[in-house]
Amino acid sequence: MKSMLALSLGIGLLATGVIAQDAKPGTVDELIEELAGTNPLLHAVVTDHIDEAREINPMILAGDEEAAEKALAALVVKYGSSALSRASDAAAIEVIKKGGEVIDVLAEQYPEGCLEFVRNDVSLKALSYPRVEQSYRNYLEAQRIAYEDGKSRAPIARMELGVMFEVVTEDLGVSRSDMHTVLNPGNTPAAQLCSLIRKDFNVEAVRESQRGAYARANLSSKK
């Protein structure tokens, strides 16, 4: 499953309104105000590291959305990944649960969005559905809480890949065929992809002793 951290960047600056088609580009300080209501995790990271964030100003002023997004992504990976990898079991698990809720709503209203979600490419069309947008905001807020929770905690050993594969295949029932289909969907119906993707978010099915570690591994992965 793609990193939950990466998914926080699935909504671009254009979608948040920071660089809108009908408005002049602003600055990082204006960006912070916009992010407070649109992307809680980004808002927290940018606020915590404002000096580095202000280095993005020239890109925003130039209207270069792509460059600004890449710089913001790097900032979040630099600081967010570390904090999320130290989040408590409860905070990390809640993010995965909220991610599952996003998939559930997408499956009902815009199945094509399930693949967008795991590919870090949430579209404006997906977010045009009020329930999708709300569930996505809830997910991002859960990420912010996990980030804040992990900032001051000591490092926690990451789940080994072998253990994670065992959890995914045995606890979550994800087969090699399922993995191949999601990675290479071809003409697979969107509804079927939603069903396969949803398995990865079924964190409550993970054995209790590994549940928090599984959630953290997905939160902080850079893959």
N, C-alpha and C positions, 0 to 999 in steps of 0.2 A: 504494500500500500504506500502511496506517495506520502511524503512527510506532511503531517498536520501543520507544521510550521510553514512549509511552502504554500499550503493552501490558503493561508491568511493573506497571501499576496495575489490571490486569484482575482480579486476585484481591483482593477487598475485605477490610476488617478483620474482618468476620464469618467469612470463610473462613480467615483466618490464626489465628483464635481470640483476637484481641486484644479484641474485644467479642463475647463468646460469649453465646448465649441463656441459658445456665445459669450464668453467672458475673457478678459485679459488674464494672462498668467500672473500668479501671485508670488509669494515667497514662502519659505519654510515656516515662518511664524503664522501665516495664513493657513498653511497646510495643517499645522497642529490644531487649529480651530476646527477645520473641516473633519479631520480624522477623529476628533472627540465623539462625533456622532455617526461615523461611518466605519471606522476600523479601529476598535479599541486596542488591539495588540500593537499595531503600528504607532498609534498615539502614545502608548506607554513607552515604547522603545525610543521613539524620537524625542519625547520629553526628557527621558533619562539621559540622553546623549545628544543634547541640543547643539553643542559646539560642532560635533561631526556632522550632524544633520544639516547645519547651515552651510556646509560645503556643497550641498546640493542646490543651493539658491541659483547659481548661474544656469543650471539646466532647466529649472522651473521658469525662470525669467525668460529663457529663450523659447519656452513652449515645447521643449524636447521631452515629451512624456516618456518615451522609451528609455532614455538615459536616466531620467529621474527615478523611474520604477526600478531599474537595475541597481542604482545606487541605494535606494531604500531597501531593496531585497538583500543586498549585501550587508547593510546595517542591521537588519533584523536577524539574518543568519548569524552574524558575528556575536550579537548579544542575546538574541532571543533563544537560539538553539541551546546555548549553555544554561540559561535559566530554566528552560523547559525540561532539560534533561535532569534537573534536580527537583522538579515539582513533586509534591506528595502524591501518593497513590490516588487519593480521593480527587484531587484537582486534575490530574492527568486523565483519569478514567472519565471524568465529567466531560472533558473535551471530546473524547471518542464517542461518548453517548450523544452529544450534541451534533457531531458529524453524522452519526447514523440518522438523526432526525432530519438533517438536511437531505440525505439520500431518500428517506421516506417521502418527504414532500415533493422532491424532484420526480420520483417515480410516479406520483399521482398526477402532477401538473405539467412537467416538462422532462420526460425521460432522457432526452438527449443531454440534459444537464448533468446526469450522473457521471458520465465519462468526462465532461468538462471539469467537474469538481475534482476528480482524482488526477487530472492532467494539469491542474493549476491554471485553468483557463475558463473561469466562470464568466459567462457572457452577460452582456446587458440584457439580452432577451430573457435569460434565465431569471435575472434579478427583477425583471418587469412584473413577475408574479409576486404579489404582496406576501403570500405565505412563504415563498422561497426566500425572499429578501429578509423577512423576519427571522426565519430559522437560521439563515446564514449569519445574521447579526448576533443571534444568540450564541452561535458557535464561536464567532470571533471574540465575544465577551468572555466565554469560558476559557479561551486561549489566554486572554489578558490576565484573568485570575490565576491561571497556572503559571504564567510568567512572573507575576508579582509574588506568588507563593514560593517559586524556586530561586528567586534572586539571591536570597541570603542563606540558602541551605548549602550544606556540604555536598560535594560530588557523589553521585550514586552510580555504581557499576552498571554499565549498559547490558541489556539482555544479549547473550551471544546469538549469532545468526542461526546456529544449529538448534538452539532451544526455541528460537522464534519460529523457525520452519516447522518444528514439531507442534507448537501451539497452534499455528495457522492451519496445518493440515489435520491434526487430530481433534483439537478443541473446536475450531471454527468450521471444520469440514470443507476447507478449500482444497480442491484437487489441483494437480498439475495442469489438467485440462482447463480448469477455471482460470488459473493464472495466465495461461497462454491466450485464452479468449479475451481477457481484459487487456492484455498487452498488445494483442493483434486482433482487434474486434472485427475487421473486415465488414461483412454485411450482417453481423449479428444484430438482431433487433434491440433497440435501446432498452426496452422493458426487461429483456433477459440480462443485459449488462447491469442494469440497476440491481437486479436480484443477486447477481454474482458479486458485485461490489459491496453490497450490503453485508455480506458475510464477514468481511474484514472489520466491520464496525460493531459486530455483535460481542462487545467486550464482556458482557455478563456471562457468556458461555465459556470464557477463558477460566481455567482453573484458578481458584482464588489466590493461591500462592504466587502466581505469575501475572495476575491481572494488572497490577500497577506497573510492573516492568514492561509488559507488552504495550501499555498505553504510552509510557514515556518513550519507548523506542520509536513509536510512530510519531510522536510529537516532535522529537528532536532530530529525526533522520534528515540527512542532507541529500538523500538519493532523489 
